[in-house]
Amino acid sequence: MTATIVGKTRGGTQWVPEFVTELNANTCIGCGRCYKVCPRDVFELVDKSDLVDVDDEYDEDDYDDDDELKVMAIKDALDCIGCKSCSRVCPKNCHTHEQAAA
């Protein structure tokens, strides 16, 4: 059995961080909420065409006609502290998190 990383809150309660492992560019609308709430330098805004085929289906109501398609991407997953703040603020549920082995 593999041990996972376990921390403690200031109050002494055990806490198991879950680190971001993926960000689904197909469902991301580039709102930047995860970027704004992240206490580290984990995310960056990139052109959607750099990550996925822009002809793939996406929800056209999420974009204005003049908007360039931008999405968030993981810039530095190793800087993630496992707080999952990004996941809690994402309106499209784009983030995937996993516990890490100690």
N, CA, C and O atoms as a GROMACS GRO file, in nm:
protein
  408
    1MET      N    1   0.083  -0.118   0.000
    1MET     CA    2   0.000   0.000   0.000
    1MET      C    3   0.089   0.125   0.000
    1MET      O    4   0.184   0.134   0.077
    2THR      N    5   0.057   0.220  -0.086
    2THR     CA    6   0.135   0.343  -0.098
    2THR      C    7   0.082   0.448  -0.001
    2THR      O    8  -0.039   0.472   0.006
    3ALA      N    9   0.171   0.510   0.072
    3ALA     CA   10   0.132   0.617   0.164
    3ALA      C   11   0.112   0.746   0.084
    3ALA      O   12   0.186   0.773  -0.010
    4THR      N   13   0.012   0.824   0.124
    4THR     CA   14  -0.012   0.951   0.058
    4THR      C   15   0.039   1.065   0.146
    4THR      O   16   0.060   1.048   0.266
    5ILE      N   17   0.058   1.179   0.083
    5ILE     CA   18   0.099   1.298   0.157
    5ILE      C   19  -0.016   1.340   0.247
    5ILE      O   20  -0.130   1.354   0.202
    6VAL      N   21   0.013   1.360   0.374
    6VAL     CA   22  -0.087   1.404   0.471
    6VAL      C   23  -0.032   1.524   0.544
    6VAL      O   24   0.083   1.524   0.589
    7GLY      N   25  -0.114   1.627   0.557
    7GLY     CA   26  -0.075   1.745   0.632
    7GLY      C   27  -0.167   1.762   0.751
    7GLY      O   28  -0.255   1.681   0.775
    8LYS      N   29  -0.144   1.868   0.824
    8LYS     CA   30  -0.230   1.902   0.936
    8LYS      C   31  -0.270   2.048   0.926
    8LYS      O   32  -0.190   2.134   0.888
    9THR      N   33  -0.395   2.073   0.960
    9THR     CA   34  -0.440   2.212   0.965
    9THR      C   35  -0.382   2.277   1.090
    9THR      O   36  -0.325   2.209   1.176
   10ARG      N   37  -0.397   2.405   1.100
   10ARG     CA   38  -0.349   2.477   1.219
   10ARG      C   39  -0.415   2.425   1.346
   10ARG      O   40  -0.357   2.430   1.454
   11GLY      N   41  -0.538   2.375   1.332
   11GLY     CA   42  -0.610   2.319   1.446
   11GLY      C   43  -0.573   2.175   1.478
   11GLY      O   44  -0.624   2.118   1.575
   12GLY      N   45  -0.485   2.114   1.396
   12GLY     CA   46  -0.439   1.979   1.423
   12GLY      C   47  -0.513   1.870   1.349
   12GLY      O   48  -0.479   1.752   1.363
   13THR      N   49  -0.614   1.905   1.270
   13THR     CA   50  -0.688   1.807   1.193
   13THR      C   51  -0.605   1.762   1.074
   13THR      O   52  -0.541   1.843   1.007
   14GLN      N   53  -0.606   1.630   1.046
   14GLN     CA   54  -0.535   1.581   0.929
   14GLN      C   55  -0.604   1.626   0.801
   14GLN      O   56  -0.727   1.635   0.795
   15TRP      N   57  -0.524   1.654   0.700
   15TRP     CA   58  -0.574   1.701   0.572
   15TRP      C   59  -0.491   1.636   0.461
   15TRP      O   60  -0.368   1.638   0.467
   16VAL      N   61  -0.557   1.580   0.361
   16VAL     CA   62  -0.488   1.516   0.248
   16VAL      C   63  -0.504   1.607   0.126
   16VAL      O   64  -0.614   1.620   0.072
   17PRO      N   65  -0.394   1.668   0.081
   17PRO     CA   66  -0.403   1.755  -0.036
   17PRO      C   67  -0.428   1.674  -0.163
   17PRO      O   68  -0.383   1.560  -0.176
   18GLU      N   69  -0.501   1.734  -0.256
   18GLU     CA   70  -0.523   1.674  -0.387
   18GLU      C   71  -0.472   1.773  -0.491
   18GLU      O   72  -0.525   1.884  -0.505
   19PHE      N   73  -0.369   1.733  -0.563
   19PHE     CA   74  -0.298   1.820  -0.656
   19PHE      C   75  -0.360   1.817  -0.795
   19PHE      O   76  -0.405   1.713  -0.842
   20VAL      N   77  -0.360   1.932  -0.862
   20VAL     CA   78  -0.416   1.940  -0.997
   20VAL      C   79  -0.328   1.859  -1.093
   20VAL      O   80  -0.206   1.873  -1.094
   21THR      N   81  -0.393   1.775  -1.172
   21THR     CA   82  -0.321   1.690  -1.268
   21THR      C   83  -0.361   1.719  -1.412
   21THR      O   84  -0.283   1.694  -1.504
   22GLU      N   85  -0.482   1.770  -1.431
   22GLU     CA   86  -0.530   1.800  -1.566
   22GLU      C   87  -0.624   1.920  -1.562
   22GLU      O   88  -0.686   1.950  -1.460
   23LEU      N   89  -0.634   1.986  -1.677
   23LEU     CA   90  -0.732   2.092  -1.696
   23LEU      C   91  -0.791   2.069  -1.834
   23LEU      O   92  -0.718   2.073  -1.933
   24ASN      N   93  -0.920   2.044  -1.844
   24ASN     CA   94  -0.985   2.011  -1.969
   24ASN      C   95  -1.006   2.137  -2.054
   24ASN      O   96  -1.095   2.218  -2.026
   25ALA      N   97  -0.925   2.152  -2.157
   25ALA     CA   98  -0.932   2.269  -2.245
   25ALA      C   99  -1.058   2.269  -2.331
   25ALA      O  100  -1.099   2.374  -2.381
   26ASN      N  101  -1.119   2.153  -2.348
   26ASN     CA  102  -1.242   2.146  -2.428
   26ASN      C  103  -1.360   2.209  -2.356
   26ASN      O  104  -1.450   2.263  -2.421
   27THR      N  105  -1.362   2.204  -2.225
   27THR     CA  106  -1.475   2.262  -2.151
   27THR      C  107  -1.441   2.396  -2.088
   27THR      O  108  -1.532   2.469  -2.047
   28CYS      N  109  -1.314   2.432  -2.079
   28CYS     CA  110  -1.271   2.559  -2.019
   28CYS      C  111  -1.322   2.677  -2.103
   28CYS      O  112  -1.315   2.673  -2.226
   29ILE      N  113  -1.372   2.780  -2.036
   29ILE     CA  114  -1.419   2.900  -2.106
   29ILE      C  115  -1.322   3.018  -2.088
   29ILE      O  116  -1.350   3.128  -2.134
   30GLY      N  117  -1.210   2.994  -2.022
   30GLY     CA  118  -1.109   3.098  -2.007
   30GLY      C  119  -1.150   3.212  -1.916
   30GLY      O  120  -1.104   3.325  -1.934
   31CYS      N  121  -1.235   3.185  -1.819
   31CYS     CA  122  -1.286   3.291  -1.731
   31CYS      C  123  -1.178   3.344  -1.636
   31CYS      O  124  -1.188   3.457  -1.588
   32GLY      N  125  -1.076   3.264  -1.607
   32GLY     CA  126  -0.966   3.308  -1.521
   32GLY      C  127  -0.992   3.296  -1.373
   32GLY      O  128  -0.909   3.339  -1.293
   33ARG      N  129  -1.105   3.239  -1.334
   33ARG     CA  130  -1.134   3.226  -1.191
   33ARG      C  131  -1.030   3.141  -1.119
   33ARG      O  132  -0.988   3.174  -1.008
   34CYS      N  133  -0.988   3.032  -1.182
   34CYS     CA  134  -0.887   2.946  -1.118
   34CYS      C  135  -0.754   3.020  -1.104
   34CYS      O  136  -0.685   3.006  -1.004
   35TYR      N  137  -0.720   3.098  -1.205
   35TYR     CA  138  -0.596   3.176  -1.202
   35TYR      C  139  -0.600   3.277  -1.086
   35TYR      O  140  -0.501   3.293  -1.014
   36LYS      N  141  -0.713   3.343  -1.070
   36LYS     CA  142  -0.726   3.447  -0.968
   36LYS      C  143  -0.723   3.391  -0.826
   36LYS      O  144  -0.670   3.455  -0.736
   37VAL      N  145  -0.779   3.273  -0.807
   37VAL     CA  146  -0.790   3.217  -0.672
   37VAL      C  147  -0.666   3.135  -0.633
   37VAL      O  148  -0.643   3.110  -0.514
   38CYS      N  149  -0.587   3.093  -0.729
   38CYS     CA  150  -0.470   3.009  -0.700
   38CYS      C  151  -0.364   3.089  -0.625
   38CYS      O  152  -0.321   3.194  -0.672
   39PRO      N  153  -0.321   3.037  -0.508
   39PRO     CA  154  -0.219   3.110  -0.431
   39PRO      C  155  -0.078   3.091  -0.485
   39PRO      O  156   0.017   3.151  -0.434
   40ARG      N  157  -0.063   3.009  -0.587
   40ARG     CA  158   0.067   2.980  -0.646
   40ARG      C  159   0.066   3.020  -0.794
   40ARG      O  160  -0.029   3.084  -0.840
   41ASP      N  161   0.168   2.983  -0.868
   41ASP     CA  162   0.180   3.018  -1.010
   41ASP      C  163   0.154   2.893  -1.096
   41ASP      O  164   0.242   2.850  -1.172
   42VAL      N  165   0.034   2.834  -1.082
   42VAL     CA  166   0.004   2.706  -1.145
   42VAL      C  167  -0.057   2.721  -1.285
   42VAL      O  168  -0.035   2.635  -1.371
   43PHE      N  169  -0.133   2.827  -1.310
   43PHE     CA  170  -0.209   2.839  -1.434
   43PHE      C  171  -0.162   2.956  -1.521
   43PHE      O  172  -0.099   3.050  -1.474
   44GLU      N  173  -0.196   2.946  -1.651
   44GLU     CA  174  -0.171   3.054  -1.745
   44GLU      C  175  -0.280   3.053  -1.850
   44GLU      O  176  -0.340   2.948  -1.877
   45LEU      N  177  -0.307   3.168  -1.910
   45LEU     CA  178  -0.406   3.181  -2.017
   45LEU      C  179  -0.336   3.161  -2.151
   45LEU      O  180  -0.235   3.227  -2.179
   46VAL      N  181  -0.389   3.070  -2.233
   46VAL     CA  182  -0.327   3.039  -2.363
   46VAL      C  183  -0.434   3.038  -2.471
   46VAL      O  184  -0.554   3.035  -2.441
   47ASP      N  185  -0.392   3.041  -2.596
   47ASP     CA  186  -0.485   3.027  -2.707
   47ASP      C  187  -0.540   2.885  -2.708
   47ASP      O  188  -0.464   2.788  -2.698
   48LYS      N  189  -0.670   2.874  -2.721
   48LYS     CA  190  -0.732   2.741  -2.722
   48LYS      C  191  -0.680   2.657  -2.839
   48LYS      O  192  -0.667   2.536  -2.827
   49SER      N  193  -0.650   2.722  -2.950
   49SER     CA  194  -0.601   2.649  -3.068
   49SER      C  195  -0.466   2.582  -3.044
   49SER      O  196  -0.429   2.490  -3.116
   50ASP      N  197  -0.391   2.628  -2.942
   50ASP     CA  198  -0.264   2.565  -2.907
   50ASP      C  199  -0.285   2.431  -2.838
   50ASP      O  200  -0.194   2.348  -2.834
   51LEU      N  201  -0.406   2.410  -2.782
   51LEU     CA  202  -0.431   2.289  -2.703
   51LEU      C  203  -0.527   2.191  -2.768
   51LEU      O  204  -0.511   2.070  -2.755
   52VAL      N  205  -0.627   2.243  -2.839
   52VAL     CA  206  -0.729   2.157  -2.899
   52VAL      C  207  -0.764   2.208  -3.038
   52VAL      O  208  -0.733   2.322  -3.073
   53ASP      N  209  -0.828   2.125  -3.115
   53ASP     CA  210  -0.878   2.164  -3.246
   53ASP      C  211  -0.996   2.259  -3.224
   53ASP      O  212  -1.098   2.217  -3.169
   54VAL      N  213  -0.985   2.383  -3.266
   54VAL     CA  214  -1.090   2.482  -3.240
   54VAL      C  215  -1.218   2.450  -3.315
   54VAL      O  216  -1.321   2.511  -3.287
   55ASP      N  217  -1.215   2.356  -3.408
   55ASP     CA  218  -1.337   2.314  -3.475
   55ASP      C  219  -1.416   2.215  -3.391
   55ASP      O  220  -1.531   2.184  -3.423
   56ASP      N  221  -1.355   2.164  -3.281
   56ASP     CA  222  -1.428   2.077  -3.189
   56ASP      C  223  -1.545   2.155  -3.132
   56ASP      O  224  -1.541   2.278  -3.128
   57GLU      N  225  -1.646   2.085  -3.090
   57GLU     CA  226  -1.764   2.151  -3.036
   57GLU      C  227  -1.731   2.225  -2.907
   57GLU      O  228  -1.655   2.175  -2.824
   58TYR      N  229  -1.787   2.341  -2.891
   58TYR     CA  230  -1.781   2.417  -2.767
   58TYR      C  231  -1.910   2.495  -2.756
   58TYR      O  232  -1.982   2.513  -2.855
   59ASP      N  233  -1.939   2.542  -2.638
   59ASP     CA  234  -2.064   2.612  -2.614
   59ASP      C  235  -2.050   2.755  -2.664
   59ASP      O  236  -1.986   2.838  -2.600
   60GLU      N  237  -2.111   2.784  -2.780
   60GLU     CA  238  -2.097   2.916  -2.843
   60GLU      C  239  -2.153   3.029  -2.756
   60GLU      O  240  -2.113   3.144  -2.772
   61ASP      N  241  -2.245   2.996  -2.666
   61ASP     CA  242  -2.302   3.099  -2.579
   61ASP      C  243  -2.199   3.154  -2.480
   61ASP      O  244  -2.220   3.261  -2.423
   62ASP      N  245  -2.089   3.081  -2.459
   62ASP     CA  246  -1.987   3.124  -2.364
   62ASP      C  247  -1.890   3.226  -2.425
   62ASP      O  248  -1.807   3.281  -2.354
   63TYR      N  249  -1.900   3.252  -2.555
   63TYR     CA  250  -1.807   3.341  -2.622
   63TYR      C  251  -1.881   3.445  -2.705
   63TYR      O  252  -1.985   3.416  -2.763
   64ASP      N  253  -1.827   3.566  -2.711
   64ASP     CA  254  -1.877   3.667  -2.804
   64ASP      C  255  -1.812   3.640  -2.939
   64ASP      O  256  -1.706   3.576  -2.945
   65ASP      N  257  -1.874   3.687  -3.046
   65ASP     CA  258  -1.820   3.662  -3.180
   65ASP      C  259  -1.680   3.720  -3.198
   65ASP      O  260  -1.599   3.665  -3.273
   66ASP      N  261  -1.650   3.830  -3.130
   66ASP     CA  262  -1.520   3.895  -3.146
   66ASP      C  263  -1.413   3.840  -3.054
   66ASP      O  264  -1.296   3.876  -3.067
   67ASP      N  265  -1.451   3.752  -2.961
   67ASP     CA  266  -1.354   3.698  -2.866
   67ASP      C  267  -1.260   3.599  -2.934
   67ASP      O  268  -1.303   3.515  -3.013
   68GLU      N  269  -1.131   3.611  -2.902
   68GLU     CA  270  -1.038   3.507  -2.940
   68GLU      C  271  -1.057   3.396  -2.837
   68GLU      O  272  -1.080   3.424  -2.719
   69LEU      N  273  -1.048   3.272  -2.881
   69LEU     CA  274  -1.069   3.162  -2.790
   69LEU      C  275  -0.945   3.144  -2.701
   69LEU      O  276  -0.840   3.102  -2.748
   70LYS      N  277  -0.960   3.175  -2.574
   70LYS     CA  278  -0.853   3.160  -2.476
   70LYS      C  279  -0.902   3.065  -2.369
   70LYS      O  280  -1.020   3.064  -2.334
   71VAL      N  281  -0.812   2.986  -2.317
   71VAL     CA  282  -0.843   2.893  -2.209
   71VAL      C  283  -0.728   2.892  -2.110
   71VAL      O  284  -0.617   2.936  -2.140
   72MET      N  285  -0.757   2.842  -1.992
   72MET     CA  286  -0.652   2.826  -1.893
   72MET      C  287  -0.579   2.696  -1.920
   72MET      O  288  -0.637   2.600  -1.971
   73ALA      N  289  -0.452   2.693  -1.886
   73ALA     CA  290  -0.370   2.573  -1.898
   73ALA      C  291  -0.284   2.562  -1.773
   73ALA      O  292  -0.261   2.660  -1.703
   74ILE      N  293  -0.238   2.443  -1.746
   74ILE     CA  294  -0.148   2.424  -1.632
   74ILE      C  295  -0.008   2.469  -1.674
   74ILE      O  296   0.051   2.414  -1.767
   75LYS      N  297   0.042   2.568  -1.605
   75LYS     CA  298   0.175   2.624  -1.633
   75LYS      C  299   0.281   2.548  -1.553
   75LYS      O  300   0.387   2.513  -1.607
   76ASP      N  301   0.254   2.523  -1.424
   76ASP     CA  302   0.352   2.458  -1.337
   76ASP      C  303   0.279   2.373  -1.232
   76ASP      O  304   0.254   2.419  -1.121
   77ALA      N  305   0.248   2.249  -1.268
   77ALA     CA  306   0.176   2.159  -1.177
   77ALA      C  307   0.255   2.132  -1.050
   77ALA      O  308   0.196   2.104  -0.946
   78LEU      N  309   0.386   2.140  -1.057
   78LEU     CA  310   0.469   2.113  -0.939
   78LEU      C  311   0.460   2.224  -0.835
   78LEU      O  312   0.505   2.206  -0.722
   79ASP      N  313   0.403   2.338  -0.871
   79ASP     CA  314   0.384   2.448  -0.777
   79ASP      C  315   0.250   2.437  -0.703
   79ASP      O  316   0.223   2.515  -0.612
   80CYS      N  317   0.166   2.341  -0.743
   80CYS     CA  318   0.035   2.322  -0.680
   80CYS      C  319   0.052   2.274  -0.536
   80CYS      O  320   0.134   2.187  -0.508
   81ILE      N  321  -0.026   2.333  -0.444
   81ILE     CA  322  -0.021   2.292  -0.304
   81ILE      C  323  -0.136   2.201  -0.265
   81ILE      O  324  -0.147   2.160  -0.149
   82GLY      N  325  -0.223   2.169  -0.360
   82GLY     CA  326  -0.330   2.073  -0.336
   82GLY      C  327  -0.451   2.126  -0.261
   82GLY      O  328  -0.523   2.048  -0.199
   83CYS      N  329  -0.476   2.256  -0.267
   83CYS     CA  330  -0.588   2.314  -0.192
   83CYS      C  331  -0.722   2.299  -0.262
   83CYS      O  332  -0.827   2.309  -0.198
   84LYS      N  333  -0.721   2.274  -0.392
   84LYS     CA  334  -0.840   2.257  -0.477
   84LYS      C  335  -0.927   2.382  -0.487
   84LYS      O  336  -1.045   2.373  -0.521
   85SER      N  337  -0.870   2.499  -0.457
   85SER     CA  338  -0.946   2.624  -0.473
   85SER      C  339  -0.990   2.642  -0.617
   85SER      O  340  -1.101   2.689  -0.643
   86CYS      N  341  -0.904   2.606  -0.710
   86CYS     CA  342  -0.935   2.621  -0.853
   86CYS      C  343  -1.060   2.542  -0.890
   86CYS      O  344  -1.146   2.589  -0.964
   87SER      N  345  -1.069   2.423  -0.838
   87SER     CA  346  -1.183   2.337  -0.868
   87SER      C  347  -1.313   2.391  -0.810
   87SER      O  348  -1.420   2.378  -0.870
   88ARG      N  349  -1.304   2.450  -0.694
   88ARG     CA  350  -1.425   2.502  -0.628
   88ARG      C  351  -1.483   2.624  -0.699
   88ARG      O  352  -1.604   2.647  -0.691
   89VAL      N  353  -1.401   2.702  -0.769
   89VAL     CA  354  -1.453   2.822  -0.836
   89VAL      C  355  -1.481   2.801  -0.984
   89VAL      O  356  -1.537   2.890  -1.049
   90CYS      N  357  -1.444   2.688  -1.039
   90CYS     CA  358  -1.460   2.663  -1.183
   90CYS      C  359  -1.606   2.636  -1.217
   90CYS      O  360  -1.665   2.541  -1.165
   91PRO      N  361  -1.666   2.720  -1.305
   91PRO     CA  362  -1.806   2.698  -1.342
   91PRO      C  363  -1.827   2.582  -1.438
   91PRO      O  364  -1.941   2.540  -1.461
   92LYS      N  365  -1.721   2.529  -1.495
   92LYS     CA  366  -1.732   2.422  -1.595
   92LYS      C  367  -1.671   2.290  -1.547
   92LYS      O  368  -1.664   2.194  -1.624
   93ASN      N  369  -1.625   2.284  -1.423
   93ASN     CA  370  -1.569   2.161  -1.366
   93ASN      C  371  -1.456   2.105  -1.453
   93ASN      O  372  -1.458   1.988  -1.490
   94CYS      N  373  -1.358   2.189  -1.483
   94CYS     CA  374  -1.250   2.153  -1.577
   94CYS      C  375  -1.130   2.083  -1.514
   94CYS      O  376  -1.052   2.020  -1.585
   95HIS      N  377  -1.116   2.092  -1.383
   95HIS     CA  378  -0.994   2.046  -1.317
   95HIS      C  379  -1.005   1.902  -1.267
   95HIS      O  380  -1.111   1.859  -1.220
   96THR      N  381  -0.895   1.831  -1.278
   96THR     CA  382  -0.883   1.697  -1.222
   96THR      C  383  -0.772   1.700  -1.118
   96THR      O  384  -0.665   1.756  -1.141
   97HIS      N  385  -0.799   1.641  -1.003
   97HIS     CA  386  -0.703   1.640  -0.892
   97HIS      C  387  -0.678   1.497  -0.845
   97HIS      O  388  -0.764   1.410  -0.857
   98GLU      N  389  -0.559   1.474  -0.792
   98GLU     CA  390  -0.524   1.344  -0.737
   98GLU      C  391  -0.439   1.363  -0.612
   98GLU      O  392  -0.366   1.461  -0.599
   99GLN      N  393  -0.451   1.267  -0.522
   99GLN     CA  394  -0.362   1.263  -0.407
   99GLN      C  395  -0.226   1.219  -0.458
   99GLN      O  396  -0.216   1.151  -0.560
  100ALA      N  397  -0.121   1.255  -0.386
  100ALA     CA  398   0.014   1.219  -0.428
  100ALA      C  399   0.078   1.129  -0.323
  100ALA      O  400   0.050   1.140  -0.203
  101ALA      N  401   0.165   1.040  -0.369
  101ALA     CA  402   0.237   0.953  -0.279
  101ALA      C  403   0.342   1.030  -0.202
  101ALA      O  404   0.404   1.123  -0.254
  102ALA      N  405   0.360   0.991  -0.078
  102ALA     CA  406   0.460   1.058   0.008
  102ALA      C  407   0.600   1.016  -0.029
  102ALA      O  408   0.696   1.061   0.032
   0.00000   0.00000   0.00000
